[in-house]
Amino acid sequence: MRFAIGDIHGCLKTTNLLIDKLRQISPELTLYFLGDYIDRGPDSRAVLDRLIELKSNSPSIYILRGNHEQMMLDTYKHIDNNNYILWQKNGSKQTLSNFSVPKGIIDISNYIPEKYIHFIESMPYFIETDQFFLSHAGINFNSVNPFTDTMSMIWMREENYNTELAKGKYIIHGHTQLPVEQIIKNIKNQNKTICIDSGCIYKYINGFGKLSALNLDTFELISIDNIDI
């Protein structure tokens, strides 16, 4: 079976628990991870290690790029205050701690092994399947060329849909937190754009604190509580 998994944000235990639950549904899994594996949560480096392991053991694991991975990559490759500050404002503190980067160090290249950078560089911005386009934040059909507008694919908030350009396919994404009840409602309403980020990292905000996976074959949403924090 095929599943798309929403934003993880450093929550390794919750991720492993969800994968175990999905394997109980189907031992043969195709998984699409929709980005934002790092920042805010306790174990960003360990989450990346887990994804690297999953990817190396199966050709049916697809790992897309999120805006948080992009911020880490930009900070690594372009040493300046702007990239560092943007990432810092978006929750880099715990990730930098996971990699033992001293506080205030802008040049992080001596602390983050290249394998993580290569891994992020290998992450596509979107994937097209028979029924779906999958990306981190969506696809901007108001753009001149939606499928080269990679900035929108990791940063956009406002959904838009174009039946002709999307070929009638569903857009599955994360990035913008929604309560599980709203996600289920959107699925039942047969929305062509479905966000499945249920705010895993925001455990102490009412309505959030769950990691969700969407069964792409049945459109069932599977959600579990965050057990990392």
C-alpha positions, -999 to 999 in steps of 0.1 A, spaced: 0 0 0 10 36 -5 11 62 22 21 99 24 35 111 57 33 146 70 58 169 88 79 151 114 101 179 128 126 158 148 101 134 164 119 100 158 99 79 183 66 91 168 78 84 133 89 49 141 56 42 159 37 54 128 57 33 105 52 2 127 14 9 126 15 12 88 34 -21 85 6 -38 105 -18 -26 78 4 -37 49 39 -53 52 47 -41 17 48 -3 19 55 25 -5 61 57 16 62 93 5 76 116 32 65 151 25 94 171 40 103 190 73 121 162 90 142 186 111 139 215 136 119 222 167 117 185 178 143 166 199 160 143 174 165 159 140 198 142 133 183 108 143 153 114 121 176 120 91 196 89 100 164 69 100 153 82 67 187 75 52 184 39 65 149 35 51 158 49 17 189 26 15 169 -5 23 140 1 -1 134 16 -36 98 23 -25 108 51 -1 104 86 -14 117 115 6 108 150 -5 124 183 3 108 207 28 115 243 36 134 234 68 158 211 49 163 239 24 171 264 52 197 239 65 212 235 31 213 272 24 230 279 57 256 252 50 264 263 15 261 301 17 277 314 49 260 347 57 238 361 85 206 361 64 205 324 59 215 317 95 189 341 109 161 328 88 168 293 98 172 304 135 138 321 133 123 288 121 134 265 148 170 255 140 182 256 177 175 219 184 189 207 151 222 227 156 224 212 191 219 177 176 250 183 155 270 199 184 272 232 166 283 258 192 259 287 198 264 316 174 285 297 149 273 307 114 297 285 94 282 251 102 302 232 75 327 218 100 300 203 122 275 187 98 289 157 79 286 159 41 264 128 39 235 148 54 240 176 29 241 151 0 210 135 13 191 168 13 204 177 -21 190 144 -34 155 152 -22 131 162 -50 107 191 -47 78 171 -60 68 137 -73 41 128 -98 23 95 -98 -6 81 -116 -31 99 -94 -11 124 -74 13 152 -72 31 152 -39 52 180 -25 59 197 8 37 228 6 17 223 -26 20 234 -62 13 270 -72 -9 269 -103 -9 307 -104 27 306 -113 39 310 -149 54 275 -147 40 257 -116 64 227 -120 96 248 -119 84 271 -91 103 252 -64 101 281 -39 63 277 -38 66 239 -35 83 244 -1 70 277 12 35 284 -2 5 287 22 -25 295 1 -38 265 -19 -49 269 -55 -58 242 -81 -60 241 -118 -77 209 -132 -61 212 -166 -25 218 -154 -29 192 -126 -44 167 -151 -72 161 -126 -47 146 -101 -48 152 -63 -22 175 -47 -10 160 -14 12 181 8 21 191 43 36 224 57 5 241 69 -9 226 102 -45 215 103 -64 197 130 -71 160 121 -108 167 121 -103 193 94 -81 170 73 -107 142 75 -134 167 65 -113 178 35 -109 142 24 -146 134 27 -154 166 7 -132 151 -20 -109 182 -21 -84 179 -49 -58 195 -27 -52 177 6 -29 189 34 -19 162 59 3 181 83 -15 176 117 10 196 137 30 168 152 54 191 170 27 212 185 16 188 211 5 214 236 -16 233 212 -52 222 212 -61 202 181 -25 194 171 3 171 183 -4 142 159 17 127 131 -5 116 102 -3 94 71 -27 93 43 -34 59 26 -32 68 -11 -51 37 -21 -81 41 3 -79 78 14 -80 67 50 -61 90 74 -40 73 101 -29 96 130 -10 89 162 -2 111 191 33 126 195 53 105 220 85 124 218 76 154 239 
